[in-house]
């Protein structure tokens, strides 16, 4: 599939499942986090299922739901922070070792006039630290953004302050990526190889979304 990348002033990338093969890493970390903190297998699996269903949504929201609807406990900052800290520990090793998408340098060279941004459901500081450690931050001159702000809020803010220049393209692997892109009037491409969206083929067909197996197909 031919895409005219040179027309875009900004290219926005999701992280997990697009730049990094990290969806499975995060899914497993949700399960282990719940189990480490005393959950039953059933409770931990409910958290995993909710995470997969809401791909691209902040972990803050997922843990809030888990404490409230699965554990049936009061939600407060301390309860959420315990989960966030444990989840961060579980993630660290996996994120440092998961595969990176092929062809990033070539694609960066091809789109040298465009700003590149990361827009993730993952924790913003965690992403910035990880990309620095894995020598990926150098590609993303438009910044690295993540939770607790959701993708709709970040896109609206960065458009309003003139940082995200139009026309722009969002490359993602979840339904929420597509919804956020549409809400902000960005073009959208779905990357399928590492996605956890079970019905992605039907969803992309129904919404007439361009699909690539991987970023290297843009070269």
N, C-alpha and C positions, 0 to 999 in steps of 0.2 A: 504494500500500500504506500503510495507516494504522498508525502505531506510537505507542504511548502513552509518549512521552518523559518525561512529568512524573513517572512512577513511579521513575525512576532517580536515585540519589544521586550516581553517578559515571558519566561517559561517557568511554571510552577510545578514542582514534583512532590508527590507524596513520598514518604521515606520507605516504610515497611511494605515489601512486596513490589516495589518499583526500583529504588536505588539499592536496597538491601534485601536479601532473601531471609527476612526476619519474622515473617508472620508465624511460622511454626514455633520459633523461639519464644515469641510473646505468648502464644496460646499455651504452651507448656508451662511458662512462668506463672500464668494466672492459676493454673491447677495446683502447682507446687506451693504457691503463696497461700492459697486457701488451706491446703493440707497442713502446711507448716504451722499455721495459726489455729489448728484444731478442728477444721471442717471435716465432715464426712465426705466420702467419695461423691455422694449424690449432690451435696452442697457445692463442692468444688466443680463438679461437672456443670451445674447450673450457671456458675460464673463463667466458665469456658463457653458455654452455648450462647450466653448473652453477649460476651465479647465478640464471638464470631459473627453473630447476627448484626451487631452494630460496628462493623469494621470501620476504622477511621475516627471513631468517637473517642473522646478523652477518657483515660483511665479513672479520672476523678469521678466522672459520672457513673462509670461501671461499678466502682467500689461503693459509691453512695447507694446505688440500687441494690447491690449485694448485701450490705449491712441492713438496709431497710426492709427489703422484700424477701431475702433468703434467710438471713440470720434473725430477722425480726427484732433487731436491737435499735436503740436510739442512735441516730446519726449525729456525730460531733467531729470536730477537727481532729481530736486525738485518735479516735477509732479509724478515721480515714488515713491519717499519717502512719499509723502502724502498718496498714496494708501497703501503702505507697513505699515505705522503707523496705519492707520484705520483698516486694515486687522488684524494686530497684536492684537489690542484692541478687535475686534470681536471674535478672536480665543481663547483668554486666558481662559475664563470661560469654554467654551466647551471642550477644551483639558484637563483641570484639572478634568473633571467629566466623560469623556467617558470611556467605558469599556476597560480593559486590557485583552489580550489573556490569556486563561487558560493554566496552566501547564508550565509556564516559568521557575520556580525554578527546577522542575523535569527535564525539557529539558536541563537546564544548567548543572545539575548534570550528566546527561547522556553523555554530550559532554564536560566534564571537561578539556580535553586536547586541545580543539580547542579555538582559539580566536573568540570572538563574536564582530561584528561590526554593527552599524546602518548606513544605507546609504539612505537618504531621499531627496525628492524634497523640503522639508520644510526648513525654515531658520535654519542654523546650530546653532547659539547661542540660538535661541528659543527652539530647541530640547534639547540642553544641559541643559538649565535652567529647562525645563519641566521634563526631566528624573531625574534630581536631586530632584526636588520637589515631584515627584511621586515615589521616591525610586526605580527607574528602572536602573539608571546609573551603579549600582554595577554589573549588568550582562554583560555589554559590555566593556570588558577589551581591546578590539581592537579599541575602539573609537567611537565617534558619529559624523557623517559627514552629511552635507547638503549644501544647496545653500548659496551663489551665485555660487559656483562651481557645474557643473552638474555631473551626476553619472559616465559618461564615463571618465571625467577628474579625478575624485577622485579614481576610480578603477585603472586607468593607473598609477596615481601617487603613490598610496599605494602599488601596485605591484612592481613598479620600485625601491622604497626605501626599499623593503624587508619586509614591515610591513604586507602586505597581503600575507600570505604563501599559496602556492598551495599544494595539490588540495583544491579547495574552492567551497562552495555552496552559491548561492544567493536565498533567499526566498522572493518573491514579489507578487504583485497583479495587475500589469499593464503591458501593452505591452512594454512600455519603460524599465521596470525592466528586462524583458526577453531580449530585444535588447542589453541593456548595459551589461548584464551577458554574452550573447553570444559573444559580441565584446571583452570581457576581458577573454574569455575561462573558465568561471566558469560554473559549473553545475547549473541547475535552477529548482525550484519548484514553482508552482503557487498556491496561497491560495485564495479560491473562496468566502468564506462566506461574507466578507465585501467589496468585489471589486465593483467598479462602471463601469467596462468594460462590456458593454451590450452584446457583442458577444464573451465573454471569452471562452465559450464552443467550438465554431467553431474555434477560434484562437488557443486554446490549442490542439485541435484535429489535425488541419492542421500542427502545428509545433511539434507535438509529445511531448508535455510538460506534465510532471507529475503534477497531481493536487491533492491538499488536501483541505478539507473544512476549516480546521483550524490547527494551530500549534500543538494542543493537539493530532492530529492524528499521529504525529511522535513518540509518547510515546508508 
